[in-house]
Amino acid sequence: MKYICFDKFNNLKTTTKMKNLIILAVAILCCNIVDAQQTASLKLNLEKSKVYHLKKVAQQNIVQSMNGMEQTTSINNISAVSFKLMEQTPDFLVTEVRFDTIITKTSAMGQNYTFTSTNPGNIKSEKFNEVMDCLMNRYCSTPLFVKITPSGKVLEIINLKLFSTNVMKDVDSIKGQTAMMVKNQSKGLTDAKTLTTSIESFTNYLPGKDVNLGNSWENTVIVNSGGMSLAIASNFQLNDIKGDNAIISGESKISPAGSEPMEVNGMKIFYDLSGTSKSNIDLNIKSGLVNKSSEKSHLEGTMKIEMPGNSMSIPVKFDGETSTISFL
């Protein structure tokens, strides 16, 4: 009986040890799972030959004060873009970027304009909107081949010259008042800086590295649009990790990127503006592209217009809201 009791005691000790080992193993496994959820690799990581589709909707209201009167211009823009990885190196991704659809609606001083890439338009038309539709249709029919870093920065647009030639073909043949309007509207349309801004607007939130939960990173981009160059200095923070999704918030300060004025019809326009924006991003960790995001921005200051024999300063305010979603 003594031996039997001793065996039972040994068996009990062995069973207890086994239970403790199992509990310890489970605890270690749980710790590893928790650790895995505390860090996310936030970089552009596209699958080869897979096409990723994103759509951005932006609404902007611009208020100008002239002679005590306020004038409001409203601009609504819808852009659908696709990314397709062609080749990849440790330093960059060669990506086919297509602006599949662009629709811009502008309302100013009682007049409404709509430009859409879905219409073929007519470069020889005397109607301004038909010429612009033609240019936008070409813009969205011609792919761009772009070198992009894992942090979402454009290094080079490989086929820029060919793209520009295809989009702007026969523009110099446009005459009369339409020619001036088209020149003003399309200025910088195929400029490398403007194209870079358009592409990076879908990727400029990435640090290109592993980030721990709760940590933040800084990012500064130069935005070029319509001859205006703005520096956006952002601070992003990783707030949560939910499976393959990273939840990110961002705050930005906006200021002029330089002192060079815009030039329009012989006028020089200097802009002294400052502002802020806040954003919320739901990021797909596997690809580095957004599932969905939203942003609100406010910018105000003065725009000084200089022309031969005259100059004026105009107070302006810009308020904008932007949302982006991914779709199949």
MITORTI-84274 format. One record per residue (C-alpha): x, y, z. Coordinates in steps of 0.5 Angstrom, whole numbers. Layout:
! MITORTI-84274
{xx X, yy Y, zz Z} $
...
END
This chain:
! MITORTI-84274
{xx 0, yy 0, zz 0} $
{xx 6, yy 5, zz 2} $
{xx 9, yy 3, zz -5} $
{xx 2, yy 4, zz -8} $
{xx 1, yy 11, zz -5} $
{xx 8, yy 13, zz -7} $
{xx 6, yy 12, zz -14} $
{xx 0, yy 16, zz -13} $
{xx 3, yy 21, zz -10} $
{xx 9, yy 21, zz -16} $
{xx 3, yy 21, zz -21} $
{xx 0, yy 27, zz -18} $
{xx 6, yy 31, zz -18} $
{xx 7, yy 29, zz -25} $
{xx 0, yy 31, zz -27} $
{xx 1, yy 37, zz -23} $
{xx 8, yy 39, zz -27} $
{xx 4, yy 37, zz -34} $
{xx -1, yy 42, zz -32} $
{xx 4, yy 47, zz -30} $
{xx 8, yy 46, zz -36} $
{xx 1, yy 47, zz -41} $
{xx -1, yy 53, zz -37} $
{xx 6, yy 56, zz -38} $
{xx 6, yy 54, zz -45} $
{xx -1, yy 57, zz -46} $
{xx 1, yy 63, zz -43} $
{xx 8, yy 64, zz -47} $
{xx 3, yy 63, zz -53} $
{xx -2, yy 68, zz -51} $
{xx 4, yy 73, zz -50} $
{xx 7, yy 72, zz -57} $
{xx 0, yy 73, zz -60} $
{xx 0, yy 80, zz -56} $
{xx 7, yy 82, zz -58} $
{xx 5, yy 80, zz -65} $
{xx -1, yy 85, zz -64} $
{xx 3, yy 91, zz -61} $
{xx 7, yy 92, zz -68} $
{xx 5, yy 93, zz -75} $
{xx 9, yy 94, zz -81} $
{xx 7, yy 100, zz -85} $
{xx 9, yy 100, zz -92} $
{xx 7, yy 99, zz -99} $
{xx 7, yy 92, zz -100} $
{xx 3, yy 90, zz -106} $
{xx 2, yy 83, zz -109} $
{xx 5, yy 83, zz -116} $
{xx 0, yy 83, zz -122} $
{xx -6, yy 85, zz -117} $
{xx -10, yy 91, zz -118} $
{xx -12, yy 95, zz -112} $
{xx -17, yy 100, zz -113} $
{xx -18, yy 107, zz -109} $
{xx -23, yy 112, zz -110} $
{xx -22, yy 119, zz -107} $
{xx -28, yy 124, zz -106} $
{xx -26, yy 132, zz -104} $
{xx -30, yy 138, zz -103} $
{xx -27, yy 144, zz -102} $
{xx -30, yy 151, zz -101} $
{xx -26, yy 158, zz -102} $
{xx -29, yy 164, zz -99} $
{xx -26, yy 171, zz -102} $
{xx -27, yy 178, zz -99} $
{xx -27, yy 183, zz -104} $
{xx -29, yy 190, zz -103} $
{xx -33, yy 188, zz -97} $
{xx -37, yy 182, zz -101} $
{xx -35, yy 175, zz -100} $
{xx -35, yy 170, zz -106} $
{xx -35, yy 163, zz -105} $
{xx -33, yy 158, zz -110} $
{xx -34, yy 150, zz -109} $
{xx -30, yy 145, zz -112} $
{xx -32, yy 138, zz -112} $
{xx -27, yy 132, zz -114} $
{xx -28, yy 125, zz -115} $
{xx -22, yy 121, zz -117} $
{xx -21, yy 113, zz -118} $
{xx -14, yy 111, zz -118} $
{xx -11, yy 104, zz -119} $
{xx -4, yy 101, zz -117} $
{xx -1, yy 95, zz -120} $
{xx 6, yy 92, zz -118} $
{xx 10, yy 91, zz -124} $
{xx 17, yy 90, zz -121} $
{xx 20, yy 91, zz -114} $
{xx 27, yy 92, zz -111} $
{xx 29, yy 93, zz -104} $
{xx 29, yy 101, zz -105} $
{xx 23, yy 102, zz -109} $
{xx 17, yy 99, zz -113} $
{xx 16, yy 100, zz -120} $
{xx 8, yy 101, zz -120} $
{xx 3, yy 102, zz -126} $
{xx -1, yy 108, zz -124} $
{xx -8, yy 109, zz -127} $
{xx -13, yy 115, zz -126} $
{xx -19, yy 111, zz -128} $
{xx -24, yy 117, zz -127} $
{xx -24, yy 124, zz -125} $
{xx -30, yy 128, zz -125} $
{xx -29, yy 135, zz -122} $
{xx -35, yy 140, zz -121} $
{xx -34, yy 147, zz -120} $
{xx -39, yy 153, zz -118} $
{xx -37, yy 160, zz -118} $
{xx -40, yy 167, zz -118} $
{xx -47, yy 163, zz -121} $
{xx -43, yy 159, zz -126} $
{xx -43, yy 152, zz -126} $
{xx -37, yy 147, zz -130} $
{xx -37, yy 140, zz -130} $
{xx -30, yy 136, zz -133} $
{xx -31, yy 129, zz -133} $
{xx -26, yy 124, zz -136} $
{xx -32, yy 119, zz -138} $
{xx -33, yy 124, zz -144} $
{xx -29, yy 123, zz -150} $
{xx -29, yy 131, zz -151} $
{xx -27, yy 134, zz -157} $
{xx -20, yy 138, zz -157} $
{xx -22, yy 142, zz -163} $
{xx -29, yy 144, zz -160} $
{xx -30, yy 152, zz -159} $
{xx -33, yy 150, zz -152} $
{xx -29, yy 150, zz -146} $
{xx -32, yy 144, zz -143} $
{xx -31, yy 139, zz -149} $
{xx -24, yy 141, zz -149} $
{xx -23, yy 140, zz -142} $
{xx -26, yy 133, zz -142} $
{xx -22, yy 131, zz -148} $
{xx -16, yy 132, zz -144} $
{xx -18, yy 129, zz -138} $
{xx -20, yy 123, zz -142} $
{xx -13, yy 122, zz -145} $
{xx -11, yy 123, zz -138} $
{xx -15, yy 117, zz -135} $
{xx -13, yy 113, zz -141} $
{xx -6, yy 113, zz -141} $
{xx -2, yy 109, zz -135} $
{xx 4, yy 112, zz -131} $
{xx 10, yy 108, zz -129} $
{xx 12, yy 110, zz -123} $
{xx 18, yy 108, zz -118} $
{xx 15, yy 109, zz -111} $
{xx 19, yy 108, zz -104} $
{xx 16, yy 103, zz -99} $
{xx 14, yy 109, zz -95} $
{xx 10, yy 112, zz -101} $
{xx 14, yy 117, zz -104} $
{xx 15, yy 118, zz -111} $
{xx 22, yy 117, zz -114} $
{xx 21, yy 118, zz -121} $
{xx 15, yy 118, zz -127} $
{xx 19, yy 113, zz -132} $
{xx 14, yy 115, zz -138} $
{xx 13, yy 122, zz -136} $
{xx 15, yy 125, zz -143} $
{xx 10, yy 120, zz -147} $
{xx 5, yy 121, zz -142} $
{xx 5, yy 129, zz -143} $
{xx 5, yy 128, zz -150} $
{xx -1, yy 124, zz -151} $
{xx -5, yy 128, zz -146} $
{xx -3, yy 135, zz -149} $
{xx -3, yy 133, zz -156} $
{xx -6, yy 139, zz -161} $
{xx -7, yy 143, zz -155} $
{xx -3, yy 149, zz -158} $
{xx -7, yy 149, zz -164} $
{xx -13, yy 151, zz -160} $
{xx -15, yy 159, zz -161} $
{xx -19, yy 165, zz -159} $
{xx -21, yy 165, zz -152} $
{xx -22, yy 158, zz -151} $
{xx -14, yy 157, zz -151} $
{xx -13, yy 162, zz -146} $
{xx -18, yy 158, zz -141} $
{xx -15, yy 152, zz -143} $
{xx -8, yy 154, zz -142} $
{xx -10, yy 157, zz -135} $
{xx -14, yy 150, zz -133} $
{xx -9, yy 145, zz -135} $
{xx -3, yy 149, zz -133} $
{xx 1, yy 144, zz -129} $
{xx -3, yy 138, zz -131} $
{xx 2, yy 134, zz -134} $
{xx 8, yy 137, zz -129} $
{xx 12, yy 132, zz -125} $
{xx 11, yy 136, zz -119} $
{xx 3, yy 136, zz -120} $
{xx 3, yy 128, zz -122} $
{xx 7, yy 127, zz -116} $
{xx 2, yy 130, zz -111} $
{xx -4, yy 127, zz -114} $
{xx 0, yy 120, zz -113} $
{xx 2, yy 121, zz -106} $
{xx -4, yy 123, zz -104} $
{xx -6, yy 116, zz -104} $
{xx 0, yy 114, zz -100} $
{xx 3, yy 120, zz -96} $
{xx 2, yy 117, zz -89} $
{xx 6, yy 111, zz -89} $
{xx 13, yy 111, zz -85} $
{xx 16, yy 105, zz -89} $
{xx 18, yy 101, zz -83} $
{xx 15, yy 97, zz -77} $
{xx 11, yy 101, zz -72} $
{xx 9, yy 100, zz -64} $
{xx 2, yy 101, zz -62} $
{xx 2, yy 108, zz -59} $
{xx 8, yy 110, zz -63} $
{xx 8, yy 116, zz -68} $
{xx 12, yy 118, zz -74} $
{xx 13, yy 125, zz -78} $
{xx 12, yy 126, zz -85} $
{xx 13, yy 132, zz -89} $
{xx 10, yy 133, zz -96} $
{xx 10, yy 138, zz -102} $
{xx 3, yy 139, zz -105} $
{xx 3, yy 143, zz -112} $
{xx -3, yy 145, zz -115} $
{xx -5, yy 150, zz -120} $
{xx 1, yy 153, zz -119} $
{xx 1, yy 154, zz -111} $
{xx 6, yy 150, zz -107} $
{xx 4, yy 148, zz -100} $
{xx 8, yy 144, zz -95} $
{xx 4, yy 139, zz -90} $
{xx 8, yy 137, zz -84} $
{xx 4, yy 131, zz -81} $
{xx 5, yy 127, zz -74} $
{xx 1, yy 121, zz -75} $
{xx 0, yy 116, zz -69} $
{xx -2, yy 108, zz -69} $
{xx -8, yy 108, zz -64} $
{xx -10, yy 101, zz -65} $
{xx -9, yy 94, zz -69} $
{xx -15, yy 90, zz -71} $
{xx -13, yy 84, zz -75} $
{xx -10, yy 86, zz -81} $
{xx -12, yy 93, zz -80} $
{xx -8, yy 99, zz -77} $
{xx -12, yy 105, zz -74} $
{xx -8, yy 111, zz -75} $
{xx -10, yy 119, zz -73} $
{xx -6, yy 125, zz -76} $
{xx -5, yy 132, zz -75} $
{xx -2, yy 137, zz -80} $
{xx 0, yy 144, zz -80} $
{xx 0, yy 147, zz -87} $
{xx 4, yy 153, zz -90} $
{xx 7, yy 156, zz -96} $
{xx 13, yy 151, zz -99} $
{xx 17, yy 157, zz -102} $
{xx 16, yy 165, zz -103} $
{xx 15, yy 164, zz -111} $
{xx 9, yy 167, zz -113} $
{xx 3, yy 164, zz -118} $
{xx 3, yy 167, zz -125} $
{xx -4, yy 167, zz -128} $
{xx -5, yy 171, zz -135} $
{xx 1, yy 176, zz -133} $
{xx -1, yy 177, zz -126} $
{xx 3, yy 175, zz -120} $
{xx 0, yy 172, zz -114} $
{xx 3, yy 171, zz -108} $
{xx 0, yy 167, zz -102} $
{xx 1, yy 168, zz -95} $
{xx -3, yy 162, zz -92} $
{xx -3, yy 158, zz -86} $
{xx -8, yy 152, zz -83} $
{xx -9, yy 145, zz -80} $
{xx -12, yy 139, zz -82} $
{xx -14, yy 132, zz -78} $
{xx -15, yy 125, zz -81} $
{xx -17, yy 118, zz -79} $
{xx -14, yy 112, zz -83} $
{xx -16, yy 105, zz -83} $
{xx -10, yy 102, zz -86} $
{xx -10, yy 95, zz -89} $
{xx -3, yy 92, zz -86} $
{xx -2, yy 87, zz -92} $
{xx -2, yy 92, zz -98} $
{xx 0, yy 99, zz -94} $
{xx -6, yy 102, zz -98} $
{xx -12, yy 105, zz -94} $
{xx -19, yy 101, zz -93} $
{xx -22, yy 108, zz -91} $
{xx -20, yy 115, zz -89} $
{xx -23, yy 122, zz -88} $
{xx -20, yy 128, zz -87} $
{xx -22, yy 135, zz -85} $
{xx -17, yy 142, zz -87} $
{xx -18, yy 149, zz -86} $
{xx -13, yy 154, zz -89} $
{xx -13, yy 162, zz -89} $
{xx -9, yy 168, zz -90} $
{xx -9, yy 173, zz -96} $
{xx -7, yy 173, zz -103} $
{xx -3, yy 179, zz -106} $
{xx -5, yy 180, zz -113} $
{xx 1, yy 184, zz -117} $
{xx -1, yy 187, zz -124} $
{xx 2, yy 192, zz -128} $
{xx 0, yy 199, zz -125} $
{xx -4, yy 196, zz -119} $
{xx -4, yy 191, zz -114} $
{xx -9, yy 188, zz -109} $
{xx -10, yy 184, zz -103} $
{xx -15, yy 179, zz -102} $
{xx -17, yy 175, zz -95} $
{xx -19, yy 168, zz -97} $
{xx -21, yy 162, zz -93} $
{xx -21, yy 154, zz -95} $
{xx -25, yy 149, zz -92} $
{xx -24, yy 142, zz -95} $
{xx -27, yy 135, zz -93} $
{xx -24, yy 129, zz -96} $
{xx -25, yy 121, zz -96} $
{xx -22, yy 115, zz -99} $
{xx -24, yy 108, zz -100} $
{xx -22, yy 102, zz -103} $
{xx -26, yy 98, zz -107} $
{xx -26, yy 91, zz -112} $
END
